[in-house]
């Protein structure tokens, strides 16, 4: 009985388990038939920006050094003890202002002596021009000529009488002798006159030379006296005094006393590439001497602390030739410097527009990626699908790059989310804020530093844009 019961339970249990499995499978099929298919994932959201076309200026920055023109070394031109210093170091001085006084007594005495010598030479010239001596010699000559005439008359009168034996022959012979004596006297008087005239001309010339020498000596002595008062040759800023008062200056060579520099305007010298010069050259006008007439683009000067100098400058000088070693040309620009803030020898950067692009196609630089040396962008087409596009870039203007090939105005490029998409994917495009080319940096208020650019401020850049264009 017990064995029979076990057999009945065995067969009954198997049937029950089979029935349970059938019920479970049927329920699972029913649930599978009633369930819906899973929904597809939503399109990936990306940020896009429009490719724009507009005129843009091309800026360049050049490392510059400021120069003061003219810069003049003030030196002692006469020897003597430095008696006075009549200015404050580092102050502004005007042209003709007295800076130093050198002991002048010795030079004043030399001036008086030169004047006395000149007065004597002028007196000698007056005496040399006196014609009384020549006039006396001339009177003697006239008297000798009169004596000769009387002797000739006596000879003419006695000759016929002697021939007629009306008078003795001795009277005629005496008259002939007197005629010869008178003729010799005339010749001697004429020679004396020539001698007197030559002597007078010689004395006059010597006296005139002495007067000229005396005038030169007076002028030199006056210059030496004037050189004892050292004046500023230009208006500008005077530097440190090089020699203290009481020292002997100018003994063996002109002693440097101080240096004066004209600092308004201040000049900035900088080299530019030959390519940039060729772009600038048509906008720079030269005067007949070859110097620039303050023409060309308006330039900004960025100082060493990053601040923008408030006054704008222009090109005033273009060098003669391009440096064959560096391929650059030296340019000089002038900047008004009424506050004398900028001084000679400072370093800075000159910034200006070298070219205007009238119809530049611009793309945000953060949209550009580098793929195996090729610049690419991801474009979202009208069907909201991603297309990979190789591009050719030219100049970079702040956050934008000029595209010369590969894009057209109005197209949309991805600027954020490039890593999440691939070509052919459907995306949801959201427009980014418009980006415009930066204008030239505005001049801050005096004493305020310029705001740093994003590239220099250390701010993170999204999606790591390409490093160059």
SULNOR-V298394 format. One record per residue. RES is the residue in three letters. NEAR is the number of other ideal C-beta (glycine too) atoms within 12 Angstrom. Layout:
RES/NEAR
RES/NEAR
//
This chain:
UNK/7
UNK/8
UNK/9
UNK/10
UNK/11
UNK/12
UNK/13
UNK/14
UNK/14
UNK/14
UNK/14
UNK/14
UNK/14
UNK/14
UNK/14
UNK/14
UNK/14
UNK/14
UNK/14
UNK/14
UNK/14
UNK/14
UNK/14
UNK/14
UNK/14
UNK/14
UNK/14
UNK/14
UNK/13
UNK/12
UNK/12
UNK/12
UNK/10
UNK/9
UNK/10
UNK/8
UNK/6
UNK/6
UNK/6
UNK/7
UNK/10
UNK/9
UNK/20
UNK/25
UNK/21
UNK/34
UNK/30
UNK/35
UNK/37
UNK/31
UNK/34
UNK/29
UNK/22
UNK/22
UNK/19
UNK/30
UNK/26
UNK/29
UNK/32
UNK/31
UNK/26
UNK/33
UNK/22
UNK/36
UNK/28
UNK/36
UNK/31
UNK/34
UNK/25
UNK/21
UNK/25
UNK/27
UNK/22
UNK/38
UNK/25
UNK/34
UNK/28
UNK/34
UNK/24
UNK/31
UNK/25
UNK/32
UNK/24
UNK/22
UNK/27
UNK/24
UNK/28
UNK/16
UNK/20
UNK/19
UNK/22
UNK/25
UNK/33
UNK/19
UNK/18
UNK/14
UNK/24
UNK/22
UNK/37
UNK/41
UNK/27
UNK/41
UNK/28
UNK/27
UNK/17
UNK/19
UNK/27
UNK/22
UNK/16
UNK/24
UNK/26
UNK/19
UNK/20
UNK/27
UNK/23
UNK/18
UNK/25
UNK/28
UNK/20
UNK/20
UNK/29
UNK/23
UNK/18
UNK/24
UNK/26
UNK/18
UNK/19
UNK/26
UNK/21
UNK/19
UNK/21
UNK/14
UNK/22
UNK/25
UNK/16
UNK/18
UNK/26
UNK/23
UNK/19
UNK/23
UNK/27
UNK/19
UNK/20
UNK/27
UNK/23
UNK/18
UNK/25
UNK/27
UNK/20
UNK/21
UNK/27
UNK/23
UNK/17
UNK/26
UNK/26
UNK/17
UNK/19
UNK/27
UNK/21
UNK/13
UNK/18
UNK/22
UNK/12
UNK/12
UNK/11
UNK/14
UNK/19
UNK/14
UNK/17
UNK/12
UNK/20
UNK/25
UNK/18
UNK/19
UNK/27
UNK/22
UNK/18
UNK/24
UNK/27
UNK/19
UNK/21
UNK/27
UNK/23
UNK/18
UNK/26
UNK/26
UNK/18
UNK/22
UNK/27
UNK/22
UNK/18
UNK/24
UNK/27
UNK/18
UNK/19
UNK/26
UNK/21
UNK/17
UNK/20
UNK/27
UNK/18
UNK/15
UNK/25
UNK/24
UNK/18
UNK/20
UNK/26
UNK/21
UNK/18
UNK/26
UNK/26
UNK/19
UNK/22
UNK/27
UNK/22
UNK/18
UNK/26
UNK/26
UNK/19
UNK/24
UNK/29
UNK/24
UNK/19
UNK/30
UNK/28
UNK/21
UNK/29
UNK/33
UNK/30
UNK/41
UNK/28
UNK/32
UNK/24
UNK/27
UNK/23
UNK/35
UNK/33
UNK/40
UNK/30
UNK/19
UNK/28
UNK/24
UNK/28
UNK/19
UNK/19
UNK/14
UNK/22
UNK/19
UNK/35
UNK/28
UNK/17
UNK/9
UNK/12
UNK/20
UNK/28
UNK/22
UNK/37
UNK/38
UNK/29
UNK/39
UNK/35
UNK/30
UNK/35
UNK/25
UNK/31
UNK/40
UNK/41
UNK/45
UNK/35
UNK/36
UNK/26
UNK/39
UNK/22
UNK/21
UNK/17
UNK/32
UNK/30
UNK/18
UNK/25
UNK/32
UNK/24
UNK/15
UNK/25
UNK/32
UNK/19
UNK/20
UNK/14
UNK/7
UNK/10
UNK/14
UNK/21
UNK/28
UNK/19
UNK/25
UNK/24
UNK/33
UNK/33
UNK/24
UNK/44
UNK/35
UNK/45
UNK/38
UNK/33
UNK/21
UNK/19
UNK/20
UNK/27
UNK/35
UNK/38
UNK/26
UNK/27
UNK/29
UNK/39
UNK/32
UNK/40
UNK/31
UNK/30
UNK/33
UNK/23
UNK/11
UNK/14
UNK/22
UNK/17
UNK/9
UNK/8
UNK/14
UNK/16
UNK/22
UNK/29
UNK/27
UNK/41
UNK/35
UNK/44
UNK/36
UNK/42
UNK/23
UNK/33
UNK/16
UNK/18
UNK/26
UNK/24
UNK/38
UNK/27
UNK/28
UNK/21
UNK/28
UNK/22
UNK/36
UNK/30
UNK/42
UNK/36
UNK/37
UNK/29
UNK/31
UNK/27
UNK/21
UNK/25
UNK/13
UNK/16
UNK/29
UNK/33
UNK/42
UNK/50
UNK/42
UNK/38
UNK/34
UNK/45
UNK/42
UNK/31
UNK/20
UNK/17
UNK/8
UNK/11
UNK/18
UNK/32
UNK/30
UNK/43
UNK/42
UNK/38
UNK/41
UNK/23
UNK/11
UNK/15
UNK/23
UNK/24
UNK/31
UNK/27
UNK/25
UNK/30
UNK/23
UNK/34
UNK/21
UNK/34
UNK/25
UNK/31
UNK/30
UNK/36
UNK/27
UNK/29
UNK/37
UNK/37
UNK/36
UNK/39
UNK/20
UNK/17
UNK/27
UNK/35
UNK/21
UNK/17
UNK/19
UNK/29
UNK/35
UNK/49
UNK/48
UNK/37
UNK/29
UNK/29
UNK/35
UNK/14
UNK/18
UNK/30
UNK/18
UNK/21
UNK/15
UNK/26
UNK/22
UNK/31
UNK/22
UNK/32
UNK/20
UNK/19
UNK/24
UNK/14
UNK/17
UNK/27
UNK/18
UNK/30
UNK/21
UNK/15
UNK/26
UNK/27
UNK/15
UNK/25
UNK/19
UNK/11
UNK/14
UNK/14
UNK/15
UNK/18
UNK/28
UNK/18
UNK/16
UNK/20
UNK/18
UNK/17
UNK/13
UNK/12
UNK/9
UNK/12
UNK/11
UNK/20
UNK/22
UNK/26
UNK/17
UNK/32
UNK/26
UNK/17
UNK/14
UNK/27
//
